[in-house]
């Protein structure tokens, strides 16, 4: 597959069996020659009015480690992918590999305590009110630090 994603995984993503990572979304978008944000948009009409997302009404994606609620998915031709990320408590030290993809990102901790891992930098413990902005090409990973879910306001400039 031109995007570097197997047909099997593409089928699983299309049928909501697995949730794609940002890296996978980015590779598929590049393979299709479209903006990453367009893969997370529900319609193709160009938006000329403000877009609103009611509480809990965003497009959802879940895995055993994370939950994502993509906001404003009715907008096409956008460059930002705003979302609420939920970092679930971990029962084990096993964790997916860090991610790397195109764009820039920022997140702000709304609830909970997390550890942000970025490339060769020392891990950074973050709590409510803390924020970070980084180049998405840097390998990065967010882990929960305690037994409660953490929630982040996250924006990916794809």
C-alpha positions as CSV (number, residue, x, y, z in Angstrom):
1,X,0.0,0.0,0.0
2,X,1.4,3.4,-1.0
3,X,0.6,4.8,2.5
4,X,2.7,2.2,4.3
5,X,-0.4,0.8,6.0
6,X,-1.4,-2.8,5.3
7,X,-4.8,-3.5,3.6
8,X,-5.7,-5.5,6.6
9,X,-5.2,-2.6,9.0
10,X,-7.0,-0.2,6.6
11,X,-10.0,-2.5,6.6
12,X,-9.9,-2.7,10.4
13,X,-9.8,1.1,10.7
14,X,-12.7,1.5,8.2
15,X,-14.8,-1.0,10.1
16,X,-14.0,0.5,13.5
17,X,-12.2,-2.6,14.7
18,X,-9.0,-0.6,15.6
19,X,-8.4,3.1,16.1
20,X,-5.6,4.6,14.0
21,X,-2.7,6.5,15.6
22,X,-1.8,10.1,14.5
23,X,1.1,8.5,12.6
24,X,-1.2,6.2,10.7
25,X,-3.7,9.0,9.9
26,X,-0.7,11.1,8.6
27,X,0.6,8.2,6.4
28,X,-2.8,7.4,4.9
29,X,-3.4,11.1,4.2
30,X,0.0,11.5,2.5
31,X,-0.7,8.3,0.5
32,X,-4.1,9.8,-0.7
33,X,-2.6,13.2,-1.3
34,X,-5.0,14.9,1.2
35,X,-4.7,16.9,4.4
36,X,-4.7,14.7,7.6
37,X,-7.5,16.8,9.0
38,X,-9.8,15.8,6.1
39,X,-9.7,12.2,7.2
40,X,-11.3,13.3,10.4
41,X,-14.1,15.4,8.8
42,X,-17.6,14.2,8.4
43,X,-18.6,16.3,5.3
44,X,-16.9,17.8,2.4
45,X,-18.7,21.1,2.1
46,X,-16.5,24.1,2.8
47,X,-17.5,25.7,6.1
48,X,-18.2,29.4,6.0
49,X,-20.0,29.5,9.4
50,X,-18.7,28.8,12.9
51,X,-18.7,25.2,13.9
52,X,-19.8,24.0,17.3
53,X,-19.4,20.7,19.1
54,X,-21.7,20.0,22.0
55,X,-20.4,18.3,25.0
56,X,-19.7,14.6,24.3
57,X,-20.8,14.9,20.7
58,X,-17.4,14.7,18.9
59,X,-16.3,11.9,16.6
60,X,-14.9,9.2,19.0
61,X,-12.0,6.8,18.7
62,X,-10.9,4.4,21.5
63,X,-8.1,2.1,22.3
64,X,-7.1,0.4,25.5
65,X,-4.7,3.2,26.4
66,X,-6.4,6.3,25.0
67,X,-9.7,7.8,24.1
68,X,-10.1,10.6,21.5
69,X,-13.0,12.9,20.9
70,X,-12.4,14.8,17.7
71,X,-14.0,18.3,17.8
72,X,-15.5,20.2,14.8
73,X,-15.4,17.1,12.5
74,X,-18.1,18.8,10.4
75,X,-15.4,21.2,9.0
76,X,-13.4,20.3,5.9
77,X,-10.3,22.1,4.6
78,X,-9.1,22.8,8.1
79,X,-5.5,22.6,9.2
80,X,-6.0,22.0,12.9
81,X,-7.3,18.8,14.5
82,X,-8.7,19.9,17.9
83,X,-9.6,17.0,20.3
84,X,-10.1,15.9,23.8
85,X,-7.7,13.1,24.6
86,X,-8.3,10.8,27.5
87,X,-5.2,9.0,28.9
88,X,-6.5,5.9,30.6
89,X,-4.9,4.5,33.8
90,X,-2.4,1.7,33.2
91,X,-2.3,-1.6,34.9
92,X,1.0,-2.6,33.3
93,X,4.2,-1.1,32.2
94,X,3.5,-2.2,28.6
95,X,2.8,0.7,26.4
96,X,2.7,1.4,22.7
97,X,5.8,2.8,21.0
98,X,6.1,6.6,20.8
99,X,4.6,8.3,17.8
100,X,6.1,10.5,15.1
101,X,4.3,12.2,12.2
102,X,4.0,15.5,10.4
103,X,2.8,18.8,11.8
104,X,2.9,20.5,15.2
105,X,1.0,19.9,18.4
106,X,0.1,21.4,21.6
107,X,-1.9,20.1,24.6
108,X,-3.1,21.5,27.9
109,X,-3.8,19.2,30.8
110,X,-7.5,19.6,31.9
111,X,-7.6,16.8,34.5
112,X,-5.2,14.3,36.0
113,X,-1.5,13.7,36.0
114,X,0.6,12.5,33.0
115,X,4.2,12.0,32.0
116,X,5.2,13.4,28.6
117,X,8.0,11.6,26.8
118,X,9.6,13.4,23.9
119,X,12.6,12.1,21.9
120,X,15.8,12.0,24.0
121,X,14.5,14.6,26.5
122,X,14.0,13.6,30.1
123,X,10.4,12.6,30.8
124,X,8.3,15.6,32.0
125,X,5.7,15.2,34.7
126,X,2.6,17.4,34.0
127,X,-0.5,18.2,35.9
128,X,-3.7,20.3,35.6
129,X,-2.9,23.6,34.0
130,X,0.4,22.5,32.4
131,X,0.9,22.7,28.6
132,X,3.4,21.8,26.0
133,X,3.9,22.7,22.3
134,X,6.2,20.6,20.1
135,X,7.1,19.5,16.6
136,X,5.2,16.3,15.8
137,X,8.2,14.8,14.0
138,X,9.8,14.4,17.5
139,X,8.9,10.9,18.8
140,X,6.4,11.5,21.6
141,X,4.2,9.6,24.1
142,X,1.9,10.5,26.9
143,X,1.4,8.1,29.9
144,X,-1.0,8.3,32.8
145,X,0.8,8.8,36.2
146,X,-2.0,7.6,38.5
147,X,-5.2,5.5,38.8
148,X,-7.5,8.2,37.4
149,X,-8.1,9.1,33.8
150,X,-6.3,12.2,32.6
151,X,-8.0,14.6,30.1
152,X,-6.1,16.9,27.7
153,X,-7.2,19.6,25.3
154,X,-5.0,18.7,22.3
155,X,-4.5,20.5,19.0
156,X,-2.7,18.9,16.1
157,X,-1.7,21.3,13.3
158,X,-1.6,18.7,10.5
